[in-house]
Amino acid sequence: MASPPSGTGRPQWRNRPFSFLTDGISFIGAAMAAFLLVWVLSSFVNPKPSPGPNEFSTSVIDTKTTTTTEAFTAKDCNSVNQCHDPPTPTFYDDPSLSYMVDAGKPMKNWDEKRKEWLKHHQAFAAGGGGGVEDRILLLTGSQPSPCKNPIGDQLLLRFFKNKVDYCRIHGYNIFYNNALLHPKMNGCWAKIPMVRAAMFAHPEAEWIWWVDSDAAFTDMEFKLPLHKYREHNLVIHGWPDAIFGKDPSWLSINAGVFLIRNCQWSMDLMQEWASMSPLTPAYEEWGQREMSTFKDKVFPDSDDQSALVYLMLKGNKRWMERIYVETEFYFEGYWLVIVGSLQHIQEQYAEMERRVRVLRRRHAEVVSEHYGETREAYLKREWARKGGKGSWKRRPFITHFAGCQPCSGDHNQKFSGKSCWQGMESALNFADNQVLRSFGFVHPHLQNSSVSPLPFDYPTEA
């Protein structure tokens, strides 16, 4: 603070009667300062003993057993689950464990190893809500280099945001990878090393959910019906008639989105799946075999999707016994079939909300699942009211822009790049409207990313 101007300060004579008091205060202040200086110096000479087990400490390594002792306790962290790792050896302490996909070193006894880890981490074994059997880790990713398409990086960012929004609403963990984990397994094959490594990194997760970078959640409330998949280890969208019909097609499934259980069966499947990849010398031979099996396959290289269909069709029967081909909803839906109907679907939902007050009630994002469950009951009534026919549709769960190649821009020549980018804009804004609503805003038009504040009783007061 600046000193007062000359002539406005206190008269000097008013300080004189208190000179003794001020001298005393100065003496006491000096004595206290000296005491503090001595105390600080003594703390360096005689440092405080190391904190006890209930206080924060750094990691300590036992050089005799090479195991890490506990570094944190529950009071040091926000979650006891993330702060407690017993020193008991687990599969992580096995020096022969490799996170890499290696044709010569398959993972064995993974179910037992994972079970043992959960035994020592009871909080994760118990889980919350439905327990460990419902715990999901979502994986996605893209190439490590910048996009060639001028708008590619922006589109990938928006696709990633869409997945983060979905996972936040439903309490799922998500990992975005842009590193090539195996030099030979690039392109479409890069997902297999990532899924395998994620199983090791997250033994607490029952399911690993791979979602391609160009796939967007377009129903932010819908949750996977995991109860349907209790007896299965792999869930994928497809058309059984095209898999097992007279002329099997490599397009009978889409391997860009799949749910795979964290278990030994999955480790074995990925091991055999990878044996058809560039990882092995038989790669070219597998490409020829796929070409002869699928008459509609037009390129000679073995790809992950053709390889998986081949295993389902001609592989060991243990594979198909545990694979669930989802046909009842858009586990992933082809964008060309979907984007043209998004505006109409949005209007249908708004019409339903105008009739049902509870569906348009303002609420915190953290309780969105409750309103999603409430809406589901009304969606079934709406379907019944329309007789299951006509133009009434529910939101597609996942819209997949297969063939658009948003990063490279080398889209399928059957459609224009403009149709891809406009379709992505519509789908991402359609999904974003479901998220922004909890924050009090909305995109008025699906082809325009600008936002407007929502009136109180939207959509009644729109």
Phi and psi in degrees as a GROMACS rama.xvg file:
@    title "Ramachandran Plot"
@    xaxis  label "Phi"
@    yaxis  label "Psi"
@TYPE xy
-72.2492  150.811  ALA-2
-70.2595  149.613  SER-3
-66.4422  152.056  PRO-4
-60.5878  156.407  PRO-5
-57.7572  133.646  SER-6
95.8762  -11.32  GLY-7
-109.042  -3.88425  THR-8
-77.2791  171.961  GLY-9
-69.5494  143.444  ARG-10
-60.6878  138.674  PRO-11
-62.9215  -30.7146  GLN-12
-65.4345  -20.0365  TRP-13
-72.9656  -14.9773  ARG-14
-88.6802  -18.5402  ASN-15
-65.3632  -43.351  ARG-16
-60.6096  -16.9414  PRO-17
-108.516  18.4785  PHE-18
-63.0322  -37.9818  SER-19
-63.5126  -42.8217  PHE-20
-64.566  -43.6985  LEU-21
-67.5083  -35.7713  THR-22
-63.0634  -39.1954  ASP-23
-64.3242  -41.9161  GLY-24
-64.3012  -40.5774  ILE-25
-61.4879  -40.8888  SER-26
-62.3527  -47.0083  PHE-27
-62.6106  -41.1512  ILE-28
-62.266  -41.9445  GLY-29
-64.4396  -40.0741  ALA-30
-63.5067  -42.0046  ALA-31
-64.0674  -41.4116  MET-32
-61.7082  -41.3825  ALA-33
-63.6724  -41.7072  ALA-34
-61.6065  -43.9977  PHE-35
-63.8663  -38.9486  LEU-36
-62.4163  -44.7912  LEU-37
-62.5994  -40.3158  VAL-38
-65.4156  -41.8335  TRP-39
-64.9858  -44.0705  VAL-40
-62.4847  -37.8592  LEU-41
-67.4335  -28.5402  SER-42
-68.2708  -26.9578  SER-43
-78.5896  -36.4205  PHE-44
-71.2043  -41.9122  VAL-45
-121.906  79.5699  ASN-46
-62.5713  155.791  PRO-47
-66.9643  138.703  LYS-48
-56.871  157.087  PRO-49
-57.181  145.495  SER-50
-60.2384  148.929  PRO-51
-75.3573  -177.48  GLY-52
-65.4669  -18.7347  PRO-53
-96.5074  7.50656  ASN-54
-117.53  162.802  GLU-55
-59.8355  136.547  PHE-56
-147.217  163.533  SER-57
-88.6681  166.56  THR-58
-65.435  135.587  SER-59
-117.498  130.401  VAL-60
-105.334  125.998  ILE-61
-82.5662  107.62  ASP-62
-68.753  -17.2991  THR-63
-81.0017  -37.9938  LYS-64
-108.642  -6.40835  THR-65
52.3276  33.6108  THR-66
-110.834  149.274  THR-67
-90.6279  125.051  THR-68
-78.226  165.861  THR-69
-63.3949  130.139  GLU-70
-101.789  -22.1123  ALA-71
-133.838  160.821  PHE-72
-123.787  173.63  THR-73
-57.9628  -33.9818  ALA-74
-72.8429  -14.733  LYS-75
-85.7655  -15.9712  ASP-76
-128.859  168.869  CYS-77
-75.92  -25.3223  ASN-78
-137.784  130.227  SER-79
-65.2921  -30.0899  VAL-80
-60.0012  -39.0809  ASN-81
-87.985  -6.6812  GLN-82
-115.586  5.59963  CYS-83
-125.634  115.067  HIS-84
-137.473  96.7108  ASP-85
-57.6638  151.288  PRO-86
-73.8637  -3.99813  PRO-87
-58.6877  129.74  THR-88
-61.6452  139.945  PRO-89
-131.617  -170.609  THR-90
-60.0897  -22.5694  PHE-91
-64.1888  -24.1921  TYR-92
-89.6321  3.45707  ASP-93
-84.2222  112.824  ASP-94
-64.45  -16.9095  PRO-95
-86.8823  -6.75265  SER-96
-65.3539  128.842  LEU-97
-123.047  130.296  SER-98
-78.7524  -14.2029  TYR-99
-76.512  147.524  MET-100
-75.2751  120.845  VAL-101
-138.356  119.352  ASP-102
-59.4036  -26.205  ALA-103
-93.7206  -6.06995  GLY-104
-131.875  75.1131  LYS-105
-71.4903  150.589  PRO-106
-75.672  132.798  MET-107
-121.849  150.05  LYS-108
57.9932  35.2707  ASN-109
-65.0699  -37.8314  TRP-110
-59.5453  -42.3418  ASP-111
-68.9989  -39.8789  GLU-112
-67.022  -41.4672  LYS-113
-67.5818  -39.6003  ARG-114
-62.9858  -39.7087  LYS-115
-65.0813  -40.6435  GLU-116
-62.4208  -44.1539  TRP-117
-65.5062  -31.0509  LEU-118
-60.7415  -36.8505  LYS-119
-88.5201  -1.33729  HIS-120
-132.866  69.2824  HIS-121
-60.2033  -31.2944  GLN-122
-61.7651  -38.1782  ALA-123
-75.2429  -35.5501  PHE-124
-64.496  -37.5187  ALA-125
-76.033  -45.0523  ALA-126
67.998  -172.951  GLY-127
-120.669  156.099  GLY-128
64.047  -113.594  GLY-129
-79.2983  -5.82513  GLY-130
92.9356  -171.159  GLY-131
-61.9177  -28.9376  VAL-132
-65.6145  -15.592  GLU-133
-105.129  4.39775  ASP-134
-81.9416  128.388  ARG-135
-123.072  138.547  ILE-136
-115.597  121.279  LEU-137
-92.9239  132.016  LEU-138
-116.239  141.225  LEU-139
-154.222  176.943  THR-140
171.88  176.263  GLY-141
-151.445  -179.682  SER-142
-69.0551  155.736  GLN-143
-75.0446  -17.9976  PRO-144
-94.2217  160.885  SER-145
-61.5908  155.414  PRO-146
-73.6812  145.831  CYS-147
-78.3173  -36.2473  LYS-148
-66.8145  127.493  ASN-149
-54.9435  -31.6679  PRO-150
-103.125  7.64473  ILE-151
-62.6744  -46.4854  GLY-152
-64.279  -37.6606  ASP-153
-65.148  -40.5118  GLN-154
-66.0636  -42.8737  LEU-155
-63.1503  -36.707  LEU-156
-62.5514  -43.3299  LEU-157
-68.1865  -38.1705  ARG-158
-63.4081  -39.9522  PHE-159
-66.2832  -44.9089  PHE-160
-55.5564  -41.4605  LYS-161
-58.6814  -42.8241  ASN-162
-70.7147  -38.1907  LYS-163
-62.6825  -42.1818  VAL-164
-59.2165  -46.6952  ASP-165
-62.2386  -45.019  TYR-166
-66.7336  -37.8706  CYS-167
-63.3433  -42.5652  ARG-168
-63.2675  -35.7422  ILE-169
-106.091  3.44431  HIS-170
74.2662  28.1579  GLY-171
-95.3467  149.557  TYR-172
-82.2743  153.175  ASN-173
-139.493  142.712  ILE-174
-131.732  126.161  PHE-175
-106.598  122.654  TYR-176
-113.736  131.827  ASN-177
-129.43  29.9295  ASN-178
-116.541  138.361  ALA-179
-81.0047  111.395  LEU-180
-83.0844  -15.611  LEU-181
-141.093  125.451  HIS-182
-60.9131  -26.9786  PRO-183
-91.6732  -17.9383  LYS-184
-105.025  82.5516  MET-185
-111.321  -175.258  ASN-186
59.2858  -134.436  GLY-187
-65.9851  -20.9031  CYS-188
-82.418  -10.5494  TRP-189
-64.9566  -20.9508  ALA-190
-70.0706  -29.9548  LYS-191
-66.4409  -49.0388  ILE-192
-59.0503  -34.4261  PRO-193
-68.2811  -44.476  MET-194
-63.3034  -43.3234  VAL-195
-62.9668  -45.5568  ARG-196
-64.1505  -35.2178  ALA-197
-66.115  -32.8753  ALA-198
-64.3677  -39.0294  MET-199
-69.7098  -42.389  PHE-200
-70.9809  -24.1456  ALA-201
-132.109  69.2359  HIS-202
-65.2189  -16.7049  PRO-203
-76.6174  -15.368  GLU-204
-86.7794  129.686  ALA-205
-80.1216  -33.8584  GLU-206
-124.847  140.078  TRP-207
-109.548  125.061  ILE-208
-113.878  106.233  TRP-209
-87.6227  129.397  TRP-210
-132.745  119.473  VAL-211
-55.9781  155.056  ASP-212
-64.3059  -25.227  SER-213
-97.8519  21.1981  ASP-214
-113.205  136.209  ALA-215
-122.369  139.41  ALA-216
-72.5424  123.125  PHE-217
-115.424  4.23204  THR-218
-130.852  97.743  ASP-219
-73.9661  -11.4711  MET-220
-95.3535  -26.5746  GLU-221
-68.4093  137.998  PHE-222
-118.681  148.158  LYS-223
-60.8251  134.73  LEU-224
-79.5792  74.6806  PRO-225
-59.7936  -25.2467  LEU-226
-61.1836  -26.7495  HIS-227
-70.6077  -22.0147  LYS-228
-106.881  17.9873  TYR-229
-58.5762  -34.1669  ARG-230
-98.613  12.8022  GLU-231
-127.728  158.251  HIS-232
-118.229  -11.1449  ASN-233
-141.531  129.681  LEU-234
-120.325  130.514  VAL-235
-147.959  150.084  ILE-236
-84.9235  137.055  HIS-237
-175.201  -170.862  GLY-238
-131.348  101.094  TRP-239
-53.3506  -37.5331  PRO-240
-61.777  -32.6495  ASP-241
-80.2173  -16.7422  ALA-242
-83.2599  -48.9899  ILE-243
-108.42  9.19457  PHE-244
-75.4278  -171.794  GLY-245
-62.5172  -40.7984  LYS-246
-119.059  85.8251  ASP-247
-60.1389  145.236  PRO-248
-117.717  143.086  SER-249
-72.6459  -12.4641  TRP-250
-95.6785  12.8594  LEU-251
-73.8024  -13.3688  SER-252
-136.69  171.799  ILE-253
-128.386  115.313  ASN-254
-86.2442  10.3823  ALA-255
-80.2229  -14.6489  GLY-256
-139.516  121.559  VAL-257
-154.097  154.82  PHE-258
-114.975  124.169  LEU-259
-130.455  135.452  ILE-260
-74.8112  144.32  ARG-261
-82.9161  86.4645  ASN-262
-155.168  174.503  CYS-263
-64.5146  -38.0148  GLN-264
-54.9258  -44.1562  TRP-265
-67.6666  -38.7838  SER-266
-59.7751  -42.5997  MET-267
-66.6252  -41.7589  ASP-268
-62.0448  -46.6352  LEU-269
-64.5567  -32.0141  MET-270
-63.766  -45.1429  GLN-271
-73.5338  -36.8634  GLU-272
-59.364  -45.5642  TRP-273
-67.4226  -22.3072  ALA-274
-68.6639  -8.61324  SER-275
-104.676  8.91976  MET-276
-100.518  179.439  SER-277
-62.9357  -4.41781  PRO-278
-65.8706  -26.7705  LEU-279
-116.823  157.362  THR-280
-64.5611  -18.8799  PRO-281
-84.9405  12.3063  ALA-282
-57.7146  -49.4083  TYR-283
-65.0217  -38.1968  GLU-284
-62.7639  -39.8811  GLU-285
-65.1086  -36.8549  TRP-286
-60.6768  -43.2029  GLY-287
-65.3783  -39.2276  GLN-288
-65.5242  -39.8035  ARG-289
-65.9172  -39.9436  GLU-290
-61.5961  -38.6579  MET-291
-75.5873  -24.5616  SER-292
-83.5778  -40.512  THR-293
-110.845  104.86  PHE-294
-66.2364  -20.824  LYS-295
-91.2493  1.24959  ASP-296
-79.5535  126.465  LYS-297
-110.092  -1.21202  VAL-298
-125.422  145.176  PHE-299
-79.3808  -16.3167  PRO-300
-75.4818  144.934  ASP-301
-72.6914  127.298  SER-302
-119.207  163.839  ASP-303
-62.6528  -36.6629  ASP-304
-71.8669  -47.3846  GLN-305
-61.1111  -40.1378  SER-306
-62.6556  -41.2598  ALA-307
-68.3902  -41.4211  LEU-308
-61.371  -39.3903  VAL-309
-61.2744  -43.703  TYR-310
-64.6405  -37.9213  LEU-311
-66.5777  -35.8661  MET-312
-84.7582  -42.8699  LEU-313
-125.201  -3.01292  LYS-314
-79.0135  -174.139  GLY-315
-55.0608  136.704  ASN-316
-63.5324  -17.8318  LYS-317
-63.6793  -23.6018  ARG-318
-71.1878  -55.8046  TRP-319
-65.4331  -27.4082  MET-320
-62.8721  -25.3991  GLU-321
-113.369  10.1146  ARG-322
-103.173  129.96  ILE-323
-107.344  118.37  TYR-324
-93.0544  108.154  VAL-325
-80.1969  126.083  GLU-326
-127.574  -6.58306  THR-327
-86.9848  -18.03  GLU-328
-150.931  171.353  PHE-329
-77.6394  76.679  TYR-330
-56.8614  -31.9544  PHE-331
-158.416  133.165  GLU-332
-121.489  145.003  GLY-333
-71.0005  126.306  TYR-334
-59.1284  -36.7064  TRP-335
-62.8411  -27.2513  LEU-336
-81.8377  -22.013  VAL-337
-102.617  -47.8277  ILE-338
-59.8159  -30.7448  VAL-339
-67.581  -17.4593  GLY-340
-103.453  -1.81384  SER-341
-63.111  -42.5075  LEU-342
-62.2919  -42.3873  GLN-343
-64.043  -42.1504  HIS-344
-63.1089  -42.6959  ILE-345
-60.0582  -39.5508  GLN-346
-68.3852  -36.103  GLU-347
-63.605  -43.9302  GLN-348
-64.5881  -38.7308  TYR-349
-64.0152  -39.3855  ALA-350
-61.8017  -43.1515  GLU-351
-63.4451  -40.6893  MET-352
-67.8113  -30.2661  GLU-353
-64.4169  -27.3921  ARG-354
-88.7174  -20.0605  ARG-355
-122.59  105.74  VAL-356
-59.7112  -41.6477  ARG-357
-62.885  -28.0782  VAL-358
-75.5541  -20.0751  LEU-359
-107.753  9.36799  ARG-360
-67.7202  137.917  ARG-361
-65.496  143.68  ARG-362
-158.966  164.224  HIS-363
-73.0463  147.346  ALA-364
-60.7837  -31.8931  GLU-365
-63.7284  -20.0051  VAL-366
-107.032  22.5195  VAL-367
-61.5318  -33.2042  SER-368
-60.5502  -37.6092  GLU-369
-60.095  -44.6853  HIS-370
-72.2844  -28.1157  TYR-371
-64.875  -42.557  GLY-372
-65.6061  -39.1693  GLU-373
-63.8256  -43.3236  THR-374
-63.1445  -34.767  ARG-375
-58.1273  -40.7636  GLU-376
-62.6592  -40.7056  ALA-377
-72.0239  -31.101  TYR-378
-64.0215  -39.582  LEU-379
-66.0517  -39.1488  LYS-380
-64.5896  -39.7563  ARG-381
-63.9742  -41.7987  GLU-382
-62.5382  -42.8182  TRP-383
-66.7805  -37.8915  ALA-384
-64.5039  -34.2917  ARG-385
-86.7679  -0.158304  LYS-386
72.6191  16.0465  GLY-387
68.857  15.7856  GLY-388
-129.676  -174.38  LYS-389
79.0254  -158.651  GLY-390
-92.5525  2.16571  SER-391
-70.7948  130.904  TRP-392
-138.987  151.387  LYS-393
-94.1628  166.131  ARG-394
-59.6011  135.994  ARG-395
-69.701  138.852  PRO-396
-67.3369  -58.0295  PHE-397
-128.054  130.854  ILE-398
-107.799  120.96  THR-399
-109.057  122.473  HIS-400
-92.6904  54.7016  PHE-401
-62.55  133.835  ALA-402
91.2996  -11.5587  GLY-403
-81.8012  -30.8503  CYS-404
50.165  64.0448  GLN-405
-61.2487  -25.5573  PRO-406
-83.6401  -49.8701  CYS-407
-79.6657  -29.8442  SER-408
82.7535  -2.13762  GLY-409
-84.7909  67.9125  ASP-410
-73.0098  162.055  HIS-411
-58.627  132.023  ASN-412
-72.8653  -2.77433  GLN-413
-72.6606  -16.8213  LYS-414
-142.208  163.413  PHE-415
-85.9531  156.382  SER-416
-63.3618  -35.1174  GLY-417
-60.5388  -41.3891  LYS-418
-64.9453  -34.1333  SER-419
-64.5249  -51.4794  CYS-420
-66.6258  -38.0326  TRP-421
-68.1791  -38.4226  GLN-422
-63.0446  -41.023  GLY-423
-63.9798  -41.8356  MET-424
-58.4517  -45.1918  GLU-425
-64.9843  -47.171  SER-426
-65.3475  -43.23  ALA-427
-68.6876  -38.1611  LEU-428
-70.8855  -35.0444  ASN-429
-59.4397  -46.4064  PHE-430
-70.4278  -40.4751  ALA-431
-63.8175  -31.0758  ASP-432
-60.6796  -34.3458  ASN-433
-70.8519  -25.8108  GLN-434
-87.103  -49.8817  VAL-435
-60.3491  -24.4819  LEU-436
-56.76  -38.775  ARG-437
-69.6849  -16.5713  SER-438
-101.113  2.26941  PHE-439
88.5615  19.7373  GLY-440
-137.314  170.495  PHE-441
-157.475  150.877  VAL-442
-84.0873  112.561  HIS-443
-63.1734  -30.8001  PRO-444
-130.586  134.96  HIS-445
-67.9368  -20.9903  LEU-446
-95.8822  12.4525  GLN-447
-138.823  122.879  ASN-448
-83.3075  2.42833  SER-449
-67.8106  157.262  SER-450
-124.692  159.931  VAL-451
-133.572  149.831  SER-452
-69.6008  148.889  PRO-453
-89.3923  136.293  LEU-454
-69.9174  165.335  PRO-455
-56.2305  -51.2461  PHE-456
-103.561  37.0435  ASP-457
-57.0464  137.59  TYR-458
-92.0762  4.83269  PRO-459
-61.7661  -39.9048  THR-460
-96.837  18.128  GLU-461
